[in-house]
């Protein structure tokens, strides 16, 4: 069996920035074990598998090197880049078991606007000891949604300087950790840590911005925000917060196209 594999740098218009994802379009689903083995072999933060449905939409599943993931924004952007190019379309309708329907539109400037369900966090009254022990700087408050704990800081330098202890953060599984603060150049910045799910620090995490954007929209009293994920590679995301959805816009660029032999 031969499968075509694409590697795309998402949330960047330049190579070697943003977050890379592998994309493998399928005609029919492979076994879960085989998809996990492929993702492990790829050894990128996420591998997205897509399969076209009879109505023209695409089912999508995401795998880290360790496990299947409920939702991944940057790999969805990467998949949309591939499918728009492959099928000469400007809109991709995705469906995923955990988050339902996802719509991605390709804009005239080549960017992609992804509309996702809003996943606003709520403040945590009893903060886990492992979270505080795993962060070198204590946050001013902590929130949580279905994906992660949100460590809120007073300024962006604290987020940049933050160090983590992975053995402590692993105790929070299945939840990950995002650190975030207001920014001077952008509305807010963040860093995302996920040692329990697949890696130490993610380069750019689209999915967590469905929680970050609603939080900062409420703090700033506006629904259009610019965001920067301050990882080693870095990535820019533009966020539009609606009543029940968050639209994330970013660019993507191809790194490779190849063949998997099974």
Secondary structure, DSSP 8 states (H G I E B T S, - for coil): -EEEEEEEEES-SSTTSSEEEEEEEESS---HHHHHHHHHHHTSS-EEEEEE-TTS-EEEEEE-SSSEES--HHHHHHHHHHHHHHHT-SEEEEEETTTEEEEEEE-TTS-EEEEEE----EE-SS--HHHHHTBSS--SEEEE-SSEEEEE-SSHHHHHH--B-HHHHGGGTT-EEEEEEE-SSSSEEEEEEETTTTEEEES--TTTHHHHHHHHHHHHT-SEEEEEE-SSS-EEEEEEE-SSEEEEEE-EEEEEEEEEE-
